[in-house]
Amino acid sequence: MTFYWLSFADASRPKGGQFLGVLIGEADDVTEVIKKAWRLGMNPGGEIQFHILAQDLKVPEPLLWRLMTKQEAKHADQAILAANSH
């Protein structure tokens, strides 16, 4: 399984309201992670950009499968870095 960082945005919204959220999920491929986000009601629409997280990266369980605000995503990034510092 692979961890994906999904970012949702809608460029048709006014400036400051285009960001719709971030979700970190785990699946075999990006299509599967997007479908699961829909099934869980965590896909707010708009366009999706995704990043594959490093294969050996540890992602803390509380960060998975929840739609996060911009501020929460910044904290998630820091939490992932902290969980992987050796």
Contact map, one row per residue, 1 for C-alpha under 8 A:
11100000000000000000000001111000000000000000000000000000000000000000000000000000000000
11110000000000000000000001111000000000000000000000011010000000000000000000000000000000
11111000000000000000000111100000000000000000000000011110000000000000000000000000000000
01111100000000000000000111100100100000000000000001111000000000000000000000000000000000
00111110000000000000011110000000000000000000000001111000000000000000000000000000000000
00011111000000000000011110000000000000000000000111100000000000000000000000000000000000
00001111100000000001111000000000000000000000000111000000000000000000000000000000000000
00000111110000000011110000000000000000000011111110000000000000000000000000000000000000
00000011111000000111100000000000000000000000111100000000000000000000000000000000000000
00000001111110000111000000000000000000000000111000000000000000000000000000000000000000
00000000111111000100000000000000000000000000010000000000000000000000000000000000000000
00000000011111000100000000000000000000000000000000000000000000000000000000000000000000
00000000011111101100000000000000000000000000000000000000000000000000000000000000000000
00000000001111111100000000000000000000000000000000000000000000000000000000000000000000
00000000000011111100000000000000000000000000000000000000000000000000000000000000000000
00000000000001111110000000000000000000000000000000000000000000000000000000000000000000
00000000000011111111000000000000000000000000000000000000000000000000000000000000000000
00000000111111111111000000000000000000000000000000000000000000000000000000000000000000
00000001110000011111100000000000000000000000000000000000000000000000010000000000000000
00000011110000001111110000000000000000000001110000000000000000000000100000000000000000
00000011100000000011111000000000000000000001000000000000000000000011110000000000000000
00001111000000000001111100000000000000000000000000000000000000000011110010000000000000
00001110000000000000111110000000000000000100000000000000000000011111000000000000000000
00111100000000000000011111000000000000000000000000000000000000111100000000000000000000
00111100000000000000001111100000100010000000000000000000000000011000000000000000000000
11110000000000000000000111110000100000000000000000000000000000010000000000000000000000
11110000000000000000000011111101100000000000000000000000000000000000000000000000000000
11000000000000000000000001111101100000000000000000000000000000000000000000000000000000
11000000000000000000000000111111100000000000000000000000000000000000000000000000000000
00010000000000000000000000111111110000000000000001000000000000000000000000000000000000
00000000000000000000000000001111111000000000000000000000000000000000000000000000000000
00000000000000000000000000111111111100000000000000000000000000000000000000000000000000
00010000000000000000000011111111111110000000000000000000000000000000000000000000000000
00000000000000000000000000000111111111000010000000000000000000000000000000000000000000
00000000000000000000000000000011111111100000000000000000000000000000000000000000000000
00000000000000000000000000000001111111110000000000000000000000000000000000000000000000
00000000000000000000000010000000111111111110000000000000000000001000000000000000000000
00000000000000000000000000000000011111111110000000000000000000000000000000000000000000
00000000000000000000000000000000001111111100000000000000000000000000000000000000000000
00000000000000000000000000000000000111111110000000000000000000000000000000000000000000
00000000000000000000000000000000000011111111000000000000000000000000000000000000000000
00000000000000000000001000000000000011111111000000000000000000001110000000000000000000
00000001000000000000000000000000010011011111100000000000000000000010000000000000000000
00000001000000000001100000000000000000001111110000000000000000000000000000000000000000
00000001110000000001000000000000000000000011111000000000000000000000000000000000000000
00000001111000000001000000000000000000000001111100000000000000000000000000000000000000
00000001110000000000000000000000000000000000111110000000000000000000000000000000000000
00000111100000000000000000000000000000000000011111000000000000000000000000000000000000
00000111000000000000000000000000000000000000001111100000000000000000000000000000000000
00011110000000000000000000000100000000000000000111110000000000000000000000000000000000
00011100000000000000000000000000000000000000000011111000000000000000000000000000000000
01111000000000000000000000000000000000000000000001111100000000000000000000000000000000
01111000000000000000000000000000000000000000000000111110100000000000000000000000000000
00100000000000000000000000000000000000000000000000011111100000000000000000000000000000
01100000000000000000000000000000000000000000000000001111100000000000000000000000000000
00000000000000000000000000000000000000000000000000000111110000000000000000000000000000
00000000000000000000000000000000000000000000000000001111111000000000000000000000000100
00000000000000000000000000000000000000000000000000000001111100000000000000000001001100
00000000000000000000000000000000000000000000000000000000111110110000000000000001001000
00000000000000000000000000000000000000000000000000000000011111110000000000000011001000
00000000000000000000000000000000000000000000000000000000001111110000000000000000000000
00000000000000000000000000000000000000000000000000000000000111110000000000000000000000
00000000000000000000000100000000000000000000000000000000001111111100000000010000000000
00000000000000000000001111000000000000000000000000000000001111111100000000000000000000
00000000000000000000001110000000000010000100000000000000000000111110000000000000000000
00000000000000000000001100000000000000000100000000000000000000111111000000000000000000
00000000000000000000111000000000000000000110000000000000000000001111100000000000000000
00000000000000000000111000000000000000000000000000000000000000000111111110000000000000
00000000000000000001110000000000000000000000000000000000000000000011111110000000000000
00000000000000000010110000000000000000000000000000000000000000000001111111000000000000
00000000000000000000000000000000000000000000000000000000000000000001111111100000000000
00000000000000000000000000000000000000000000000000000000000000000001111111110000000000
00000000000000000000010000000000000000000000000000000000000000000001111111111000000000
00000000000000000000000000000000000000000000000000000000000000000000011111111100000000
00000000000000000000000000000000000000000000000000000000000000000000001111111110000000
00000000000000000000000000000000000000000000000000000000000000100000000111111111000000
00000000000000000000000000000000000000000000000000000000000000000000000011111111100000
00000000000000000000000000000000000000000000000000000000000000000000000001111111110000
00000000000000000000000000000000000000000000000000000000000100000000000000111111111000
00000000000000000000000000000000000000000000000000000000011100000000000000011111111100
00000000000000000000000000000000000000000000000000000000000000000000000000001111111110
00000000000000000000000000000000000000000000000000000000000000000000000000000111111110
00000000000000000000000000000000000000000000000000000000011100000000000000000011111110
00000000000000000000000000000000000000000000000000000000110000000000000000000001111111
00000000000000000000000000000000000000000000000000000000000000000000000000000000111111
00000000000000000000000000000000000000000000000000000000000000000000000000000000000111
